[in-house]
Amino acid sequence: MAGRIIGAPAPKPGPRIEVLRVTASTWHHFAIVSTAPFGKRIHWYGGRSHECTQKNDDAEVRCHGCREEWPSKWKGYLDVIQMPTQKRAFLEITATAWEILDALVPDEWSLRGLHIKVAKTKGGRYGRYQIELLASKTPIELLPREMDPSQILEFLWRSKNRYGQNDETK
């Protein structure tokens, strides 16, 4: 079939890694691949997240969401392996969830290889995070290389919204 294409052949699909949000009171078990969460400021508007591209507190360089005064917040993304399925994902956590996890892990420990269970209290997406540090640990040498979520997040933010417009054209 490749001989029937003029120009560059279609790329083979790469690994699909999803961004997970824990929204239910069901416990989810993860092995952490990250050494630290990847932190990102985001805006929330129209039922979805949007990238905040403002650099620091520079009032001269404001992104679309900042100019429109959309609500903003910090999100962290941990590279994790779901247990027992061994499926790789980026776990999205809030600043409060990170504070809970950070308080559970002694300063001299790395996050890499630790096992956690995460759930939310009743209330769905409005519930409070519950995080439990488990005694089990995956040896670091058995873990895959840590991945950066930037490309996947950029793809999600650059995708068309439900009206078929890019965020910049609104």
N, C-alpha and C positions, 0 to 999 in steps of 0.2 A: 504494500500500500504506500510505502514511503516514496516510491517512484512516481506516484500519481500526484505528488504535491509539487507545485512550482514555488521556489523560494525555500525558506527555512522550514524544516519539519516541525510539527507540533511538539512541544516539550512533554516529556513523560511526567505524569503527576508525581509530585514529591510527597513526603510524609505529611499527613494531615494531623495537626495538633490543635486541639480545640482549647478555647478559653472557658474554664469551668467557673460557675458561680454556685456556691452552696446556698440553696434557698429553702430547704426543708429541714424538718426535725430528724430526718434520717441521718445516721452517722455515716461518714465517708472516711475510708482509711487511705492514707497516702504515705509514700516514702518520698522524702524531699531530695531532689537532685541539686537544687540551688545552694549556693553558699550564702546568699542574701536575697531578699526580695528585690525585684526590679520595680522601682517606684516611678509613678507617673501622675501628673496632675491631669484631670479630665474635667470636661463640662458635661452637664446633663441637660438635655433639651429634647423635646419631641419623643420621649419614651426611649431614648437611646443615648449612649455615651459618645462624646466627641473629643478629639484630641485637643489639649491646650498647648499651643505652641509658643506661648509667651516665655521669654527668657528671663528668669529670676523675677524681680519686681520692676523691670524696666517699663515705665509708662509709655515710652515712645514706640515700643515694639509690642503691640497688643494683638492677640489672635482674634479671629471672628467671634468666638464665644465670649472673650473678655469684653470686646466692644459692645456686644449685644447684652452684656451683663447676665449671661446664663450662670446658674449656680455651678460652682466648681468644688472639687474635692480630690483627695489623694487616693489612688488605688495602688496596691502592690500586686505583683505577679510572681508566683513561685513556680518553678519548673518542678513538676511532681510526677510520680508514677502511681497510678491508682492500683490499689490492692483489692482483691487478688487477681484482677484481670491483666495487670502489667501494662495497661494502656497509659501512654504518656499524655500529659496535658499541662496547661498553665492554669494554676489555681488563682483566681482573682480574690484578693482580700482587701478589707477596708483598713483604715488607719487603726481603728480600735482592735480589729482582729490581729493586726501586727503587734500592737502593744501587749495583747494577751500572750501571743506566742513568744515574743521577746522576753516577757517576764517568766515564762515557763522554762526557757532554755538558759542554763548557766552561761555566763559571759565567756568562759574558756572553751565552750563547746562550739563546734560548727553546726550549722543547720543540716549540712550535707550528710545524708544517710539516716537522719532521724525519721521515725515514724510518728505520724500524728493522726488523730481522728478529729474530724470537723463536722459540726452540725449547727443548726440554728434553733433557737427556741421557737415555740409555736408563734405563728404570725407571718409565716412565709418569708418573703423578702424583707419584711420589716422586723423580723425576729432578731434577737441578739446572738452573736457568735458564741459557740461553745467549742473550745479546743482542748484536747487531751493529748499530752505527750506520752507516748507508749514506751514500754521498756525495750521492745524489739528495735533493732537497728540494722540497716544494710551496710556491709563493709564498703567503704569508699571506693576501693579498687574494683568492685563489681558494678558500680553505677556508670551509666553512660555520661558522656561529656555534657556539661551544663549548656542549655540553649538560651539564647536571648529572645525574648518575646517581641521585640521591636517590629519585625517584619509582619508577623501575624496581626499585631495590633494596628499597624499602619494599613494593612489590607482591610481590616474590619472598619476602620474609620474612613477609608477612602471609598468604600462601597457606596453604591447609590442608596439614597434614602427611599422611603416608600413612594415619594412623588416623582422619582426618577431624576432628581437634581442633586448635584454635588453641594455640600454644605457651603462652599464659597460662593455659589451662585444665588443664594437666597437673598 
